[in-house]
Amino acid sequence: MDNKQENRNSYLVTVGGKTREYPAGITYGEIATVYQKDYPHQIALAVRDGKIRELFKKVDRDCTVEFLTLTDDTGHKTYNRTAILILMKAIQEVVGADNIEKIKLEFAIGNGLYCSKNGDFEVTDALVAEVKAKMQEYINKDLYVIKRSMPLEEANVIFSEQKMEDKVNLFKYRGSSTVNVYNLDGYKDYYYGYMLPSTGYVKHFDLRKYEDGFVLILPEKKNPEVLEEFKPLPKLFHAMSIATDWGEKLGVDTVADLNDEIRAGRFNELVLVQEALQERRISEIASDIVSRGGVKFVMIAGPSSSGKTTFSHRLSVQLKTHGFVPHPIAVDDYFVNRENTPRQPNGDYDFECLEAIDMKQFNEDMLKLLAGERVELPTFNFVTGKREYKGNYKQLGPDDVLVIEGIHGLNDKMSYALPAESKYKIYISALTSLNIDEHNRIPTTDGRLLRRMVRDARTRGATAKRTIQMWPSVRNGEEENIFPFQESADAMFNSALIYELAVLKQYAEPLLYNIEKGEPEYFEAVRLLKFLSYFLGVSTEELPKNSIVREFVGGSCFKV
């Protein structure tokens, strides 16, 4: 830093084109209070000369500052992270540190974050009410969140004393000799990402007992001042719980555990076991389809980069072992012609809405097939934007079944004419169960984003910038067209593989480094690069040719 700036008594700060002089020692949070009236939502972070700064940081130079609110992705994550810190401190104070072996932030269930417990206590409604009251007490006191960078050795002593060995293990793989530790009124913890300056910023939350643990309910990014009703998702919870159990049985619960397996030369064994577990689940689904009797349409749907294509191929193989003759059909072939495609408010084509599909033609064709008629099926030409007929005839025999893949597969409006007993619906998603550590979960969306980024670069020549740019639109489509129907599925399949991020790392990092500072996607690129830095990278050499990961990194034995 320029010493002339470092020793000054005041600094010039430009916000929104207006420059004001502020005394040395002022925080970005204090400056934010001056401009809060100009923002419709709570300011969460500052951006100083293109770099994100937490609001408790002090201004130490002349600079230009922008602000991020709770509706920005980074701001929303910061709110959630701070709420988690408050929860962890409250649980420790109410239950007592000596009675807790671990509290693990597991996964998201709708607008709730599920936390499991291990220790000499039971999660009851009364205990949850007490913890919630303690959280509210901290919020009412508006306690400061203090961040300190300390030597790794010192941090390890602190976390060992607090029985947080998962963090000590994680730090073994850090290249840095220092680590940032957050202190909330004496409770110390490590978090991957930013924090709000004080507990008073967390104005909206709820805490409930759910299954054997807690569920922390927080506002959605689109409306951060409103707490939506929590809706239990039992099928999704069951699928996530199975994934967590698998991880625990394999001894791979956190990134450090995965790194340990790689370092010890056990990666190949881990791959084989994980792939076998997935194949067993696919076999179970195939057996269930057969046992139903009368199923002619297997409808597969899931969010972007879930591995739907590979899954449909592997399911077809399993169905063949039962004597079935599966035929793949892509709902995308029933797109309406380009000129009839609905548009989004910004004028772009909305390919993900239900009206982008010719539902009438789809249902007519499927009903004829169900009746045993011979039908010519369309192929959509994505270059011309029109449906074409090229002699693709189908006629279903007694052992034939259609495997239909498309984002609207779970929505009965798309297959409105088909008898319910003729349909078997499968929801597939990459439901990551691996954690960075016990208090830092890996969102399932991060795994899918990295999958898509790697695949788009390989198959379409798309940049990481473009993939990140399109991701919010993709996510909005999923929220509207897929997630509301997931609980209606007859079966759920988790396509996430516990080892895959160590594989994706080597492909994603070079792509992310191409995003330059100052570009809107830069902050997300920095976040993902930091996230990937926790992993040891591995080669794809040991991956089976039918692995779902092959759909993204290449080398699949299927046409994906």
C-alpha positions, 0 to 999 in steps of 0.5 A: 500500500502507498504509505502516503495513503496509509498514514492519512487522517481521511480518505476520499470515497466515491459512491454512485459518482459522488465523492465524499471525504471520510475520517480514517478508521471508518468502516464500509458499514458506516458508509453504507448507512449513508446510502442505504436509503438508495437501495431497496434491500439491506446492504450486505457487502461493499465492493471496493475498486472491484474487490469485495470487502466485508462491512466491518472492514475499515477504509484505508485508501481513496477508492470507489465503492459499490454495494451488494444487497441481500438480493445479490447472490453473494449477499444472500449467501453472506446472510445465510452464512451469518445465520448459520454462525449464530445457530451454531453458537446458540446450540453450543450454549444451550446444549453445552459444548461437552454434550456435543460431538458434532453438529453438521450442516447437511443439506438444503430442503426447500428454503430450509437448511437441515442440521444433524446432531451427534451427541448426548442430547435429543432434539425436541421441540422444547430444545429447538424453541430454546435454541431459537430464543437464544438466537433471537437474543443474540440478534437483539443484542446486535453482537459484532462478528469479528474476523481475525487472520491468524497463523494456521498453528494457532487456529488448529489449537483453537479448533482442536480444543473445540472438538472441530477436528474436521477443520484441522483436517481441512487445513492440512490441504491449505497452501496458506500459512494463515487462516481467517477465523470468525469470532462471535462473542467468544465462539470461534468458527471457520467459514468459507465466504463472507460474513455480515458485520453483526447479528442484528442484520439477520432479521428473518429466520425460523428454527424447527425440529425436523426428523432427528435434527434442526431445520434453519429456515431463511428467506429466499434471495428474490425476497429477502424480507419475507420468510416463506412457509417451510414445506417438508420434502420427504422424498428429497430428504430421504434421497439426501439422507441415503447419500449422507449415509453412503458417505459416512459408510465410505468414511468420506464425509468432508473434502479432507476425507476425500483428500485423505483417500486420494493421498493414500492411493485409495481413489480407484477403490472409492470410484468403484464402490461409488459407481457400484452403489449407483448401479445398484440404485439404477437396478432397483429402479428398473426392478420397480418399473417391471414390478408395476406392470403396465408401464409404457412411459418412463418419464425422466426429469431433473435440473440442468447437468444432472446426468439425465442422458447417461442415466437414461442409457444406464436405466435402459441397459437394466431394463433390457436385463428384465426382457424389456425393449427400451426406446429413448425419446427426447421431449426436446424433439417436440419443441414448437417451431422457433417462431411460435416459441414464447419469449421472456420479458427481456425478449429472449426465447423461453425454451424452458416453459411448458408452452415451448412444447407442442403438448397436443402433438406429443400426447396424440403420438403417445396415445397412438403408440399406447394403442399399438399404432405405428407412429412417425416421431419428429426430430427437432432441428436446432439450426433451422428451429423447426421440427422435421420428420425423417422416417423415425417410426415407432410401434410398441410391442408387449415388451417395449417401453419408452424412456422419455427425457425432458425437464417437464417429465414430472408435470402431468400437464405435459402428458395430460392424456396418458393414463397414470398407470402407464407412467413411471416418473423419475426425478434425477439430480446431483444431490451433493452430500460431501461437505467442506467441513461440518459447518460449510456445506457444498450446495448441489447447485455448485456441483451442477454449475461446474459440471455444466461449465466443463461440458459446455466448454468441451461440447459447445466451445462456451466460455466459463463466463457464458455459463455463469452468465446464463446460470441464473436464467437456468436456475429460474427455469428449474425453480418454476418447471422442475422443483415444484414437481419433484415430490410427485416422482415415483423414484428419485435418483442421486447422480452426484458422485462423492469423488467428482469434484476432484475430477472436475477441478482440473477442467474447471480451473483453467476456464475460471481463470479466463474471467477477468477482474471487472467482469460481472462474472468475476466474483463468482469465478473467484468464489468457485476457484477458492472452493476448488482449491480445497480439493486435490485434483485427480485424473479421469484415467480410472473412471469407468466409461459409463460413469455419469461424470463422463457425460461432462468430462468426455470419454463416455461409451454412450452418445451423450 
